[in-house]
Amino acid sequence: MLKIDNLTKIYGDKKAVDDLSLHIMPGEIYGFIGHNGAGKTTTLKSVAGILQFDEGEIYIDGKSVKTQPLECKQIISYIPDNPDLYDYMSGIKYLNFIADIFGVDSAKRSERIKKYADLFEITDDLAQPIAAYSHGMKQKLAIIAAWIHEPRLIIMDEPFVGLDPKASHLLKEMMREVCDKGGAIFFSTHVLEVAEKLCDKVAIIKAGKLIRSGTMEEVKGDDSLEQVFLELEGEE
């Protein structure tokens, strides 16, 4: 579903991402772990087609992000670490705007909006301007917008930040449902307990370089993911 080959992104004299390669198969929830500034967001934005990169290639469902960007974006969703939405729009206008972009017909969009807005308990808030939303409400709206066209690959940067426990539980169920239908999830998180319980595979990045990846059992062995991460972070 997602193949990252030798990705390198340079800012000035610093390699934010250094020769990174990952392969995410359909049906997998793939966690991306690293400290602040490790290169997680740069990688995710490169996959989403937001950032150009200096070396390597990224393929989504066999299509090149470089040479077939529109085809790639039609089958993905990206949720940034801070949901920067159009504050002047109401929630429902924003969701319809996103549905228009992806060509979702009126019947399907209405069904999906009702389903997810009811689940996240924001149906009564959709008529309000997004400027009046809390961070958690904006995060919920961003999640609904990401799911509205049933993407095959969902890319998320710290998706659980700002969500209450009930909404976090719901998002985990939605992520697994996507993968059960043959899609894939690639997301970063600092909540290692969540990653350990939720992910099929995990990658740890440090200073732009991939230092460990594989199934959760391969990466952590008999230790906790937190313990392995802290040990790897402490190595010079």
C-alpha positions as CSV (number, residue, x, y, z in Angstrom):
1,M,0.0,0.0,0.0
2,L,2.8,2.4,0.9
3,K,6.4,2.0,-0.1
4,I,9.0,4.5,0.9
5,D,12.4,3.9,-0.8
6,N,15.5,5.7,0.4
7,L,13.7,8.9,1.3
8,T,15.9,11.9,2.0
9,K,14.8,15.4,2.8
10,I,17.4,18.1,3.4
11,Y,17.0,21.5,5.1
12,G,20.1,23.6,4.5
13,D,23.0,21.4,5.8
14,K,20.7,19.1,7.9
15,K,19.2,15.9,6.7
16,A,15.8,15.9,8.4
17,V,15.1,12.4,6.9
18,D,18.2,10.3,5.9
19,D,17.8,7.4,3.5
20,L,14.5,6.1,5.0
21,S,12.9,3.0,3.6
22,L,9.6,1.5,4.9
23,H,7.0,-0.8,3.4
24,I,3.4,-0.8,4.7
25,M,1.1,-3.6,3.5
26,P,-2.7,-3.5,3.1
27,G,-4.4,-4.3,6.4
28,E,-1.6,-2.9,8.6
29,I,-1.6,-0.2,11.3
30,Y,1.9,1.1,11.3
31,G,3.2,3.3,14.1
32,F,5.9,5.8,13.7
33,I,7.9,6.6,16.8
34,G,10.6,9.2,17.6
35,H,11.4,12.2,19.7
36,N,10.5,15.8,18.6
37,G,12.6,16.8,15.6
38,A,13.4,13.1,14.6
39,G,11.8,13.5,11.2
40,K,8.4,12.0,11.7
41,T,6.3,15.0,10.5
42,T,8.7,15.6,7.5
43,T,8.2,11.9,6.5
44,L,4.4,12.0,6.8
45,K,4.2,15.3,4.9
46,S,6.3,13.8,2.1
47,V,4.1,10.8,1.9
48,A,1.0,13.1,1.7
49,G,2.5,15.0,-1.1
50,I,2.8,18.3,0.9
51,L,6.6,18.4,1.0
52,Q,8.9,17.8,-1.9
53,F,11.9,15.6,-1.1
54,D,15.5,15.5,-2.3
55,E,16.2,11.8,-2.9
56,G,14.3,8.6,-3.0
57,E,10.8,7.7,-4.1
58,I,7.4,7.1,-2.5
59,Y,4.7,4.8,-3.9
60,I,1.1,4.7,-2.8
61,D,-0.8,1.7,-4.2
62,G,1.9,1.4,-6.8
63,K,1.7,5.0,-7.9
64,S,4.5,7.5,-7.6
65,V,3.9,10.5,-5.3
66,K,6.4,12.5,-7.5
67,T,4.9,11.7,-11.0
68,Q,1.3,10.8,-10.1
69,P,0.5,13.1,-7.3
70,L,-3.2,13.6,-8.1
71,E,-3.8,9.8,-8.4
72,C,-2.1,9.3,-5.0
73,K,-4.0,12.1,-3.2
74,Q,-7.4,10.7,-4.4
75,I,-6.9,7.6,-2.3
76,I,-5.3,9.0,0.8
77,S,-6.2,11.2,3.8
78,Y,-3.8,13.3,5.9
79,I,-4.5,14.6,9.4
80,P,-1.8,17.0,10.6
81,D,-0.7,17.3,14.3
82,N,-2.6,20.5,14.6
83,P,-6.0,20.6,12.8
84,D,-5.8,23.9,10.9
85,L,-9.3,24.1,9.5
86,Y,-11.2,27.0,7.9
87,D,-12.5,28.8,10.9
88,Y,-15.0,30.9,9.0
89,M,-16.8,27.8,7.8
90,S,-19.4,25.9,9.8
91,G,-18.6,22.3,10.5
92,I,-21.1,21.0,8.0
93,K,-19.9,23.3,5.3
94,Y,-16.4,22.2,5.8
95,L,-17.4,18.5,5.5
96,N,-19.3,19.2,2.4
97,F,-16.4,21.1,1.0
98,I,-14.1,18.1,1.5
99,A,-16.7,15.7,0.1
100,D,-17.0,18.0,-3.0
101,I,-13.2,17.8,-3.5
102,F,-13.2,14.0,-3.5
103,G,-16.4,13.7,-5.6
104,V,-18.4,11.9,-2.9
105,D,-22.1,11.9,-3.9
106,S,-24.8,13.4,-1.8
107,A,-26.3,10.2,-0.5
108,K,-22.9,8.7,0.6
109,R,-21.7,11.9,2.2
110,S,-24.9,12.4,4.1
111,E,-24.8,8.8,5.4
112,R,-21.1,9.1,6.5
113,I,-21.4,12.5,8.0
114,K,-24.4,11.4,10.1
115,K,-22.6,8.2,11.1
116,Y,-19.4,9.8,12.3
117,A,-20.8,13.0,13.7
118,D,-23.2,10.9,15.8
119,L,-20.4,8.6,17.0
120,F,-18.2,11.6,18.0
121,E,-21.3,13.4,19.4
122,I,-20.8,16.6,17.5
123,T,-23.9,16.5,15.3
124,D,-25.5,19.4,17.1
125,D,-22.3,21.4,16.7
126,L,-22.0,21.1,12.9
127,A,-24.0,24.3,12.3
128,Q,-21.6,26.3,14.4
129,P,-18.5,28.1,12.9
130,I,-15.3,26.1,13.4
131,A,-13.8,29.2,15.1
132,A,-16.1,28.3,18.1
133,Y,-14.8,24.7,18.3
134,S,-12.4,23.5,21.0
135,H,-9.2,21.8,19.9
136,G,-10.8,18.4,20.6
137,M,-13.9,19.2,18.4
138,K,-11.6,20.4,15.6
139,Q,-9.7,17.1,15.9
140,K,-13.0,15.2,15.6
141,L,-14.1,17.2,12.6
142,A,-10.7,16.6,10.9
143,I,-11.1,12.8,11.5
144,I,-14.6,12.8,10.0
145,A,-13.3,14.8,7.0
146,A,-10.5,12.3,6.6
147,W,-12.8,9.3,6.5
148,I,-15.5,10.9,4.3
149,H,-14.2,9.5,0.9
150,E,-13.2,6.1,2.3
151,P,-9.4,6.5,1.6
152,R,-7.2,3.4,1.2
153,L,-4.3,5.0,3.1
154,I,-4.7,7.3,6.1
155,I,-1.7,9.3,7.3
156,M,-2.0,10.9,10.8
157,D,0.4,13.0,12.9
158,E,-0.3,12.6,16.6
159,P,-4.0,11.9,16.0
160,F,-4.9,11.2,19.7
161,V,-3.8,14.6,21.0
162,G,-6.8,16.6,22.2
163,L,-9.2,13.6,22.1
164,D,-11.1,12.5,25.2
165,P,-10.9,8.8,26.2
166,K,-14.2,7.9,24.4
167,A,-13.2,9.6,21.2
168,S,-9.7,8.0,21.4
169,H,-11.3,4.6,21.7
170,L,-13.6,5.3,18.8
171,L,-10.7,6.4,16.6
172,K,-8.9,3.1,17.4
173,E,-11.9,1.1,16.3
174,M,-12.2,3.2,13.1
175,M,-8.5,2.6,12.3
176,R,-8.9,-1.1,12.7
177,E,-12.0,-1.1,10.5
178,V,-10.1,0.6,7.7
179,C,-7.4,-2.1,7.8
180,D,-9.9,-4.9,8.0
181,K,-11.3,-3.7,4.7
182,G,-7.9,-3.8,3.1
183,G,-6.7,-0.2,3.8
184,A,-3.7,0.9,5.8
185,I,-2.8,3.4,8.5
186,F,0.5,5.2,9.0
187,F,0.6,7.4,12.0
188,S,3.0,9.0,14.5
189,T,2.4,9.1,18.2
190,H,4.2,9.8,21.5
191,V,1.7,7.7,23.4
192,L,3.7,4.5,23.3
193,E,1.2,2.5,25.3
194,V,-1.4,3.1,22.6
195,A,1.1,2.2,19.8
196,E,2.0,-1.0,21.6
197,K,-1.6,-2.2,21.9
198,L,-2.8,-0.9,18.5
199,C,-0.1,-1.3,15.9
200,D,0.7,-4.3,13.8
201,K,4.1,-2.9,13.0
202,V,6.2,0.0,14.3
203,A,9.2,2.0,13.2
204,I,11.5,4.0,15.4
205,I,13.3,7.0,13.8
206,K,16.2,9.0,15.4
207,A,17.8,12.1,13.9
208,G,16.3,11.3,10.5
209,K,17.5,7.7,10.4
210,L,15.4,4.5,10.8
211,I,16.9,2.6,13.8
212,R,14.5,-0.2,14.2
213,S,11.3,-1.5,12.4
214,G,9.2,-4.6,12.2
215,T,6.3,-6.3,13.9
216,M,5.7,-5.2,17.5
217,E,7.1,-8.5,18.7
218,E,10.2,-8.1,16.6
219,V,10.8,-4.5,17.8
220,K,10.1,-4.9,21.5
221,G,10.7,-8.6,22.3
222,D,9.9,-9.3,25.9
223,D,10.3,-5.6,26.9
224,S,7.7,-2.8,26.7
225,L,7.8,-0.5,23.7
226,E,8.6,2.4,26.0
227,Q,11.6,0.6,27.5
228,V,13.0,-0.3,24.0
229,F,12.4,3.3,22.8
230,L,14.2,4.9,25.7
231,E,17.1,2.4,25.4
232,L,17.5,3.2,21.6
233,E,17.2,6.9,22.2
234,G,20.0,6.7,24.8
235,E,22.4,5.0,22.4
236,E,25.0,7.2,20.7
